[in-house]
Structure formats: structure tokens, C-alpha cells
Amino acid sequence: MLEIDKKFIFILQFLLSFLILFHPIEVHSVPFISEEKEISMGKGADVMITNRYGIYQDKELQLYVNKIGQKLVSQLSDKIFPNYYFRIVDSSDINAFALPGGYVYVTLGLMSLVNSESELAGVLGHEIGHIIFHHGAKQMVRSIGAQALAVGGAIASPKNAREWLTVSTAMFQQINMGYGREAEIESDEQGILNSKEAGYSPFGMSGFLKSLRRKEIMSGQSYHSFQASHPDTRDRIVKAGLLAERMNNGSAGDNNFRDRYLNKIRGLKYKGQKHSDDKKRHEAKYIDIYEVQKGDTFQSIALNELGDKRKDLDISVLNGRRESSQPKPGELLKIVRKGKFKKNKILHIKPGFQTESK
């Protein structure tokens, strides 16, 4: 989950607690919370998330992410919920998260780190897993069950408002730390299976986790799936790789759709604000795509394209590559340029890769 400040949590929890209290309780696979109630909770919280973080203003990219998400949903044997929504939020944090009822979000920070369409499909599939397994709703019951049920029907009373907010805030702080080892592994498996059934390489998820781990080591940034309450990062990467190998049938390099993904994110805003209340002044930067030429190294690309050979490590990490590796001629790489993206800028790359032209 994204880092949410205390004020925002309190507002969000007031909305969610209202929805819980004034919707009828039905018997369901998640005790005390019906599917209809999950949808209402997600719909209400979606408004708060949108207001807090903002939706990234790139219609084409939003449609692209939604198309991948809907493709994954179409492969589910039981969708559970009638509609799913996939959105890019305008935050530089590296994150993806889901709300009960079918709402999935990815941040700009995560989009910049992803290196192929199959990796993005693995991430979206993971978040879909949290939804269809009702991890958010189950966490809610586990968190509020004993205390909320003890208050019983009187919980709506004004005198119990403080107790309720304390319980609900603690609950979402736990959700912000993730759903626990079993739930995360379950969603990893679902994401790999789902993306494979949708026609993507099953190695997308493990590839993303490896890139994320390198970024985390380098910058200290954390994604919600790597908090202390989650499986060990190395253990999770190994499990994802082993499952992908069993499903792959000897075609590890197929169906990554790396070039297609890079084409879509060219011009993506890089870094910047974390949420709407972030008033810091951020230098304008964007993701550009560079085609490797014969004789190129990460260091020479950093020097010739960015004017600083010391940025070679940044390029390798951004592209999910080991420090000791070197790029190959014809390969496409993400690089970060200063300023605002100009759509009429010519990009010289290999045939088949769509570009903007003057």
C-alpha cells in the first residue's frame, strides 16, 4: 500500500466505518462483510485515493494499463466482482495496491521501474489476487472483530466514535504493511498463473521482483510487498522463479513484450510529488528510450546521453540489469532526461518500434 498520513487515514476510516455500519450484514465467505459491501467500500475509498494522489493525466497510458488489467480479469474462472478498475496514480512512490471490490492502482514510480508488459501483468495479477481472495476484507475482520463485536450494536453511538476510529486506523496501518506471508505468496502465485493464462511470460513477476530488490538496495525505497511482515525478498523471488519454470515449458524469453511497453512509457514523468500535499519543488524529469549502438557501454551511454558517466549505475538499475552486465546493440534502454518531454522529438530506433515524428 502507499504510505498514507494519519489525517488521510482518519478521513478514509470514517468513510469506511460508515459504510460498514449502515449496510446490512449478510452471510458470506468473509464473515460480516458481503461482496456488495466490499464494492461500496472500494467505491468510497476510490474517491479519497483519487483526491489524495491524483490520476496521472495521460489518457493513452491509462487505457493501456486498463486494457492489460481487463485482459487478466477475463481469464479468471470466477471474477467475484462484476467490474474492475485499473488506474495510474500520480505518485513517485514505487507501489501498487488494491481496494476491496475491484480497484487496482499503480504509481508512476512503479511504472518507471517495470521493464516489460509481462512484468506489469504480473504486478496487476498480484493485486487482482488480493481482491479475489478478499485479503483486504479478511484483514478488516481480523483487525476489528474482537473489539468491534464487543461494542456490538452500540458502535454507532457518538460515545464510541473514538474507539472505532482507533480500531479502524490500526487496521489500515496493518493493511499498509501488507497482508502477511501467506496472503502475499498466494497473490504472487495468482499473478503468475493469471498472467500466463493471459498470454504473458510467467517470468514477468520474478523479473519485476528482482528489479525492485536492486532498486531497494540502492535507494532504500520500499514497496509494500517488501515490508517486515512479508516473506523474505529472496525467498519470494525464488518461489516466483520456480513456479514460473514449472509453467513455462521451455520458453523463458517469449511473450515479454518489452519493446511495446517501453514505447508506451516514453515521456513518462519521473520522480516528482508523492501526493497532492507534497509542495516540494521537484525538478522536471522524464523517461526516454535509447537504442544501444555498437560499442556502447552503460558508462558511454551515461556520458554521451546524460553528460555524466557516473550515471551508468542508475541506467543499469532502472533497466533491471546487473552492474557487471553490458547492453547489446539494438537493445532498448530507459534513461532519465531532465526537462519536459517533447512529443515531436525524433527517436532513432530499430524497425517496428513506433516513434513520434516532426
MOPE-V486791 format. One record per residue. N is the residue number from 0. SS is DSSP state (H for helix, E for strand, C for the rest). OMEGA is omega in degrees with one decimal (* if undefined). D_CENTER is the distance of its C-alpha to the mean C-alpha in Angstrom with 2 decimals. Layout:
# MOPE-V486791
n=N ss=SS omega=OMEGA d_center=D_CENTER
n=N ss=SS omega=OMEGA d_center=D_CENTER
This chain:
# MOPE-V486791
n=0 ss=C omega=174.2 d_center=8.65
n=1 ss=C omega=174.4 d_center=9.42
n=2 ss=C omega=-177.5 d_center=13.01
n=3 ss=C omega=-177.8 d_center=15.32
n=4 ss=C omega=-172.7 d_center=18.97
n=5 ss=H omega=-179.2 d_center=21.85
n=6 ss=H omega=-179.5 d_center=23.17
n=7 ss=H omega=178.3 d_center=20.05
n=8 ss=H omega=-178.4 d_center=19.74
n=9 ss=H omega=179.4 d_center=23.40
n=10 ss=H omega=-179.7 d_center=23.13
n=11 ss=H omega=-177.9 d_center=20.23
n=12 ss=H omega=176.7 d_center=22.17
n=13 ss=H omega=178.1 d_center=25.33
n=14 ss=H omega=-178.0 d_center=23.85
n=15 ss=H omega=179.6 d_center=22.42
n=16 ss=H omega=176.9 d_center=25.69
n=17 ss=H omega=-179.2 d_center=27.70
n=18 ss=H omega=179.2 d_center=25.98
n=19 ss=H omega=-173.1 d_center=26.58
n=20 ss=H omega=-171.5 d_center=30.16
n=21 ss=C omega=168.3 d_center=31.31
n=22 ss=C omega=-178.1 d_center=29.96
n=23 ss=C omega=178.6 d_center=32.22
n=24 ss=C omega=179.0 d_center=31.35
n=25 ss=C omega=176.3 d_center=31.39
n=26 ss=C omega=-176.5 d_center=31.52
n=27 ss=C omega=179.2 d_center=28.26
n=28 ss=C omega=171.8 d_center=26.40
n=29 ss=C omega=-176.4 d_center=24.76
n=30 ss=C omega=172.5 d_center=27.87
n=31 ss=C omega=180.0 d_center=28.50
n=32 ss=C omega=179.5 d_center=25.42
n=33 ss=C omega=176.4 d_center=25.84
n=34 ss=H omega=177.9 d_center=23.34
n=35 ss=H omega=179.1 d_center=24.78
n=36 ss=H omega=176.6 d_center=24.14
n=37 ss=H omega=179.1 d_center=20.46
n=38 ss=H omega=179.3 d_center=20.18
n=39 ss=H omega=178.5 d_center=22.12
n=40 ss=H omega=179.8 d_center=20.07
n=41 ss=H omega=-179.9 d_center=16.79
n=42 ss=H omega=178.9 d_center=18.69
n=43 ss=H omega=-179.2 d_center=20.14
n=44 ss=H omega=178.7 d_center=17.07
n=45 ss=H omega=178.0 d_center=15.33
n=46 ss=H omega=179.9 d_center=18.24
n=47 ss=H omega=179.6 d_center=17.79
n=48 ss=H omega=-179.4 d_center=14.12
n=49 ss=H omega=179.5 d_center=15.20
n=50 ss=H omega=-175.7 d_center=18.22
n=51 ss=H omega=-172.8 d_center=16.65
n=52 ss=H omega=-179.6 d_center=13.92
n=53 ss=C omega=177.1 d_center=15.11
n=54 ss=E omega=-178.6 d_center=13.89
n=55 ss=C omega=-173.7 d_center=13.82
n=56 ss=C omega=173.8 d_center=17.24
n=57 ss=C omega=-173.6 d_center=17.05
n=58 ss=H omega=-178.0 d_center=18.12
n=59 ss=H omega=-179.7 d_center=18.18
n=60 ss=H omega=176.8 d_center=14.62
n=61 ss=H omega=178.9 d_center=13.52
n=62 ss=H omega=179.0 d_center=15.86
n=63 ss=H omega=179.6 d_center=14.64
n=64 ss=H omega=179.1 d_center=11.03
n=65 ss=H omega=179.5 d_center=12.82
n=66 ss=H omega=177.9 d_center=15.34
n=67 ss=H omega=179.6 d_center=13.16
n=68 ss=H omega=-179.8 d_center=11.74
n=69 ss=H omega=176.0 d_center=15.38
n=70 ss=H omega=177.7 d_center=16.66
n=71 ss=H omega=-179.9 d_center=14.76
n=72 ss=H omega=-178.2 d_center=16.05
n=73 ss=H omega=-179.7 d_center=19.48
n=74 ss=C omega=-178.4 d_center=19.74
n=75 ss=C omega=177.1 d_center=19.51
n=76 ss=C omega=176.3 d_center=22.98
n=77 ss=C omega=-177.0 d_center=22.41
n=78 ss=C omega=-177.8 d_center=19.86
n=79 ss=C omega=-179.8 d_center=20.90
n=80 ss=C omega=-174.6 d_center=20.01
n=81 ss=C omega=-176.1 d_center=21.57
n=82 ss=C omega=176.1 d_center=18.79
n=83 ss=C omega=-176.7 d_center=15.02
n=84 ss=E omega=-178.0 d_center=13.23
n=85 ss=E omega=-173.5 d_center=10.15
n=86 ss=E omega=172.8 d_center=9.72
n=87 ss=E omega=177.8 d_center=8.69
n=88 ss=E omega=-173.4 d_center=9.70
n=89 ss=C omega=179.6 d_center=12.10
n=90 ss=C omega=179.9 d_center=11.02
n=91 ss=C omega=175.3 d_center=11.52
n=92 ss=C omega=176.4 d_center=9.73
n=93 ss=C omega=-172.0 d_center=7.28
n=94 ss=C omega=169.7 d_center=4.53
n=95 ss=E omega=-179.7 d_center=2.25
n=96 ss=E omega=-177.5 d_center=5.69
n=97 ss=E omega=174.0 d_center=8.60
n=98 ss=E omega=176.1 d_center=12.19
n=99 ss=C omega=173.9 d_center=15.33
n=100 ss=C omega=173.2 d_center=16.86
n=101 ss=C omega=-178.4 d_center=14.23
n=102 ss=E omega=-178.6 d_center=11.72
n=103 ss=E omega=-178.3 d_center=8.03
n=104 ss=E omega=170.0 d_center=6.08
n=105 ss=E omega=-178.8 d_center=3.79
n=106 ss=E omega=174.2 d_center=6.06
n=107 ss=H omega=179.4 d_center=8.92
n=108 ss=H omega=178.4 d_center=8.79
n=109 ss=H omega=-179.4 d_center=5.88
n=110 ss=H omega=-179.5 d_center=7.77
n=111 ss=H omega=-178.1 d_center=10.86
n=112 ss=H omega=179.6 d_center=10.25
n=113 ss=C omega=-175.1 d_center=9.53
n=114 ss=C omega=177.7 d_center=13.14
n=115 ss=C omega=177.5 d_center=13.66
n=116 ss=H omega=179.4 d_center=12.96
n=117 ss=H omega=176.0 d_center=13.30
n=118 ss=H omega=178.7 d_center=10.51
n=119 ss=H omega=178.2 d_center=8.09
n=120 ss=H omega=177.9 d_center=10.07
n=121 ss=H omega=179.2 d_center=9.72
n=122 ss=H omega=179.6 d_center=5.98
n=123 ss=H omega=177.9 d_center=6.77
n=124 ss=H omega=176.7 d_center=9.95
n=125 ss=H omega=-179.1 d_center=8.90
n=126 ss=H omega=174.3 d_center=7.60
n=127 ss=H omega=177.7 d_center=10.79
n=128 ss=H omega=177.8 d_center=12.64
n=129 ss=H omega=-177.7 d_center=12.16
n=130 ss=H omega=-174.0 d_center=13.62
n=131 ss=H omega=175.4 d_center=16.46
n=132 ss=C omega=176.5 d_center=17.49
n=133 ss=C omega=-176.9 d_center=17.64
n=134 ss=H omega=179.2 d_center=16.16
n=135 ss=H omega=179.9 d_center=15.75
n=136 ss=H omega=179.5 d_center=19.28
n=137 ss=H omega=177.2 d_center=20.75
n=138 ss=H omega=179.4 d_center=19.55
n=139 ss=H omega=179.9 d_center=21.18
n=140 ss=H omega=179.6 d_center=24.40
n=141 ss=H omega=-174.9 d_center=24.49
n=142 ss=H omega=-173.8 d_center=24.09
n=143 ss=H omega=-171.4 d_center=26.57
n=144 ss=H omega=-173.0 d_center=28.78
n=145 ss=H omega=-176.4 d_center=31.71
n=146 ss=H omega=-177.6 d_center=31.97
n=147 ss=H omega=-179.6 d_center=31.24
n=148 ss=H omega=178.0 d_center=33.56
n=149 ss=H omega=177.4 d_center=36.21
n=150 ss=H omega=174.7 d_center=36.31
n=151 ss=H omega=-175.0 d_center=36.45
n=152 ss=H omega=-178.2 d_center=37.48
n=153 ss=H omega=-174.6 d_center=38.33
n=154 ss=H omega=179.9 d_center=34.74
n=155 ss=H omega=-179.2 d_center=34.84
n=156 ss=C omega=179.5 d_center=37.77
n=157 ss=H omega=-177.9 d_center=37.40
n=158 ss=H omega=179.4 d_center=38.73
n=159 ss=H omega=-175.5 d_center=35.71
n=160 ss=H omega=-178.3 d_center=33.08
n=161 ss=H omega=178.7 d_center=32.56
n=162 ss=H omega=-179.3 d_center=32.21
n=163 ss=H omega=-179.9 d_center=29.67
n=164 ss=H omega=177.3 d_center=27.51
n=165 ss=H omega=179.9 d_center=27.82
n=166 ss=H omega=-175.7 d_center=26.70
n=167 ss=H omega=177.1 d_center=23.77
n=168 ss=H omega=177.5 d_center=22.55
n=169 ss=H omega=179.5 d_center=22.84
n=170 ss=H omega=-177.0 d_center=20.96
n=171 ss=H omega=171.3 d_center=17.82
n=172 ss=H omega=176.5 d_center=18.14
n=173 ss=H omega=178.1 d_center=18.02
n=174 ss=H omega=178.3 d_center=14.96
n=175 ss=H omega=177.1 d_center=13.30
n=176 ss=C omega=178.6 d_center=14.40
n=177 ss=C omega=-172.7 d_center=12.97
n=178 ss=C omega=-180.0 d_center=15.06
n=179 ss=C omega=-172.7 d_center=17.17
n=180 ss=H omega=-175.4 d_center=17.96
n=181 ss=H omega=-178.3 d_center=19.04
n=182 ss=H omega=-179.3 d_center=16.19
n=183 ss=H omega=177.5 d_center=13.50
n=184 ss=H omega=178.8 d_center=15.82
n=185 ss=H omega=179.6 d_center=16.46
n=186 ss=H omega=173.5 d_center=12.88
n=187 ss=H omega=-179.1 d_center=12.68
n=188 ss=H omega=178.6 d_center=15.94
n=189 ss=H omega=-179.6 d_center=15.02
n=190 ss=H omega=179.1 d_center=12.10
n=191 ss=H omega=179.5 d_center=14.66
n=192 ss=H omega=-178.4 d_center=17.42
n=193 ss=H omega=-179.3 d_center=15.76
n=194 ss=H omega=176.6 d_center=14.74
n=195 ss=H omega=179.8 d_center=18.24
n=196 ss=H omega=178.3 d_center=19.94
n=197 ss=C omega=175.3 d_center=18.30
n=198 ss=C omega=-180.0 d_center=19.90
n=199 ss=C omega=174.0 d_center=17.39
n=200 ss=C omega=178.6 d_center=18.16
n=201 ss=C omega=179.9 d_center=17.28
n=202 ss=C omega=-179.5 d_center=16.76
n=203 ss=H omega=-177.7 d_center=13.45
n=204 ss=H omega=-179.1 d_center=11.55
n=205 ss=H omega=177.0 d_center=14.19
n=206 ss=H omega=178.2 d_center=14.18
n=207 ss=H omega=-179.8 d_center=10.62
n=208 ss=H omega=178.0 d_center=11.52
n=209 ss=H omega=178.4 d_center=14.72
n=210 ss=H omega=-179.3 d_center=13.45
n=211 ss=H omega=179.1 d_center=11.30
n=212 ss=H omega=178.2 d_center=14.48
n=213 ss=H omega=179.6 d_center=16.66
n=214 ss=H omega=-179.7 d_center=14.79
n=215 ss=H omega=180.0 d_center=14.91
n=216 ss=H omega=-175.5 d_center=18.59
n=217 ss=H omega=-171.3 d_center=19.40
n=218 ss=H omega=-176.6 d_center=17.92
n=219 ss=C omega=177.0 d_center=17.50
n=220 ss=C omega=-178.5 d_center=14.02
n=221 ss=C omega=173.6 d_center=12.03
n=222 ss=C omega=-170.5 d_center=8.59
n=223 ss=H omega=-178.4 d_center=9.23
n=224 ss=H omega=-178.7 d_center=9.85
n=225 ss=H omega=176.0 d_center=12.55
n=226 ss=C omega=-173.0 d_center=14.59
n=227 ss=C omega=-177.3 d_center=18.20
n=228 ss=C omega=-177.3 d_center=18.00
n=229 ss=C omega=176.1 d_center=15.86
n=230 ss=C omega=174.9 d_center=17.43
n=231 ss=C omega=-175.8 d_center=18.70
n=232 ss=H omega=-178.6 d_center=16.37
n=233 ss=H omega=179.1 d_center=19.17
n=234 ss=H omega=-178.9 d_center=19.98
n=235 ss=H omega=177.7 d_center=16.56
n=236 ss=H omega=179.0 d_center=16.56
n=237 ss=H omega=-179.9 d_center=20.11
n=238 ss=H omega=-179.8 d_center=19.50
n=239 ss=H omega=178.9 d_center=16.79
n=240 ss=H omega=179.7 d_center=19.26
n=241 ss=H omega=178.6 d_center=22.19
n=242 ss=H omega=179.0 d_center=20.78
n=243 ss=H omega=178.9 d_center=19.84
n=244 ss=H omega=179.9 d_center=23.39
n=245 ss=H omega=-177.3 d_center=24.96
n=246 ss=H omega=-165.7 d_center=23.31
n=247 ss=H omega=-178.1 d_center=23.72
n=248 ss=C omega=172.3 d_center=27.48
n=249 ss=C omega=-178.6 d_center=28.00
n=250 ss=C omega=-172.4 d_center=25.82
n=251 ss=C omega=-175.0 d_center=23.14
n=252 ss=C omega=-175.3 d_center=22.94
n=253 ss=C omega=169.1 d_center=22.86
n=254 ss=C omega=173.6 d_center=20.35
n=255 ss=C omega=-179.9 d_center=17.75
n=256 ss=C omega=-179.0 d_center=18.22
n=257 ss=H omega=-177.1 d_center=17.49
n=258 ss=H omega=179.8 d_center=19.95
n=259 ss=H omega=179.2 d_center=18.79
n=260 ss=H omega=-178.9 d_center=15.25
n=261 ss=H omega=176.5 d_center=16.86
n=262 ss=H omega=-176.8 d_center=19.23
n=263 ss=H omega=-175.2 d_center=16.70
n=264 ss=H omega=177.0 d_center=15.02
n=265 ss=C omega=-176.7 d_center=18.45
n=266 ss=C omega=179.9 d_center=19.09
n=267 ss=C omega=176.8 d_center=15.53
n=268 ss=E omega=-177.8 d_center=16.06
n=269 ss=C omega=-176.7 d_center=15.47
n=270 ss=C omega=-177.4 d_center=15.24
n=271 ss=C omega=-172.4 d_center=17.04
n=272 ss=C omega=177.3 d_center=16.65
n=273 ss=C omega=179.5 d_center=14.20
n=274 ss=C omega=-173.1 d_center=15.42
n=275 ss=C omega=179.9 d_center=18.53
n=276 ss=C omega=177.9 d_center=20.88
n=277 ss=C omega=-175.1 d_center=20.17
n=278 ss=C omega=179.3 d_center=23.53
n=279 ss=C omega=177.6 d_center=23.63
n=280 ss=C omega=-178.1 d_center=24.80
n=281 ss=C omega=177.9 d_center=22.26
n=282 ss=C omega=-178.7 d_center=23.64
n=283 ss=C omega=177.4 d_center=22.48
n=284 ss=E omega=178.2 d_center=20.69
n=285 ss=E omega=177.7 d_center=19.00
n=286 ss=E omega=173.1 d_center=17.83
n=287 ss=E omega=-178.5 d_center=20.85
n=288 ss=E omega=-178.5 d_center=21.64
n=289 ss=E omega=175.4 d_center=24.70
n=290 ss=E omega=-176.8 d_center=26.72
n=291 ss=C omega=177.7 d_center=28.30
n=292 ss=C omega=179.3 d_center=32.10
n=293 ss=C omega=179.4 d_center=34.73
n=294 ss=C omega=179.4 d_center=35.34
n=295 ss=C omega=168.7 d_center=32.06
n=296 ss=C omega=176.9 d_center=30.46
n=297 ss=H omega=-178.8 d_center=27.41
n=298 ss=H omega=-179.6 d_center=30.00
n=299 ss=H omega=177.3 d_center=31.95
n=300 ss=H omega=179.1 d_center=28.95
n=301 ss=H omega=-178.9 d_center=27.96
n=302 ss=H omega=-174.1 d_center=31.59
n=303 ss=H omega=-176.1 d_center=32.35
n=304 ss=H omega=-174.9 d_center=29.22
n=305 ss=H omega=176.4 d_center=28.13
n=306 ss=C omega=-178.9 d_center=31.50
n=307 ss=C omega=-177.2 d_center=30.55
n=308 ss=H omega=179.4 d_center=30.74
n=309 ss=H omega=178.1 d_center=29.05
n=310 ss=H omega=-179.8 d_center=25.70
n=311 ss=H omega=179.1 d_center=25.84
n=312 ss=H omega=177.7 d_center=23.65
n=313 ss=H omega=-179.4 d_center=20.95
n=314 ss=H omega=-178.3 d_center=21.08
n=315 ss=H omega=179.6 d_center=21.03
n=316 ss=H omega=-179.4 d_center=18.04
n=317 ss=H omega=-178.5 d_center=16.03
n=318 ss=C omega=176.0 d_center=17.01
n=319 ss=C omega=-176.1 d_center=16.37
n=320 ss=C omega=175.0 d_center=20.15
n=321 ss=C omega=-179.5 d_center=22.59
n=322 ss=C omega=-176.0 d_center=24.92
n=323 ss=C omega=-178.0 d_center=27.91
n=324 ss=C omega=176.0 d_center=26.83
n=325 ss=C omega=-177.9 d_center=27.96
n=326 ss=C omega=-179.8 d_center=26.82
n=327 ss=C omega=178.9 d_center=28.85
n=328 ss=C omega=-179.8 d_center=30.68
n=329 ss=C omega=179.9 d_center=28.89
n=330 ss=C omega=177.3 d_center=25.41
n=331 ss=E omega=-179.2 d_center=22.85
n=332 ss=E omega=171.5 d_center=21.12
n=333 ss=E omega=171.2 d_center=18.78
n=334 ss=E omega=-177.9 d_center=20.72
n=335 ss=E omega=178.0 d_center=20.37
n=336 ss=E omega=177.1 d_center=23.27
n=337 ss=E omega=178.6 d_center=24.61
n=338 ss=C omega=178.5 d_center=25.42
n=339 ss=C omega=-177.2 d_center=24.19
n=340 ss=C omega=176.9 d_center=23.52
n=341 ss=C omega=-173.6 d_center=26.64
n=342 ss=C omega=-177.9 d_center=26.21
n=343 ss=C omega=179.9 d_center=29.74
n=344 ss=C omega=-178.2 d_center=29.25
n=345 ss=C omega=177.6 d_center=30.41
n=346 ss=C omega=-179.6 d_center=28.32
n=347 ss=C omega=-179.2 d_center=30.46
n=348 ss=C omega=-173.9 d_center=28.60
n=349 ss=C omega=-179.0 d_center=29.55
n=350 ss=C omega=177.4 d_center=30.69
n=351 ss=C omega=179.6 d_center=28.27
n=352 ss=C omega=-174.6 d_center=25.57
n=353 ss=C omega=-179.1 d_center=25.69
n=354 ss=C omega=170.6 d_center=26.43
n=355 ss=C omega=178.7 d_center=27.53
n=356 ss=C omega=179.8 d_center=31.26
n=357 ss=C omega=* d_center=33.80
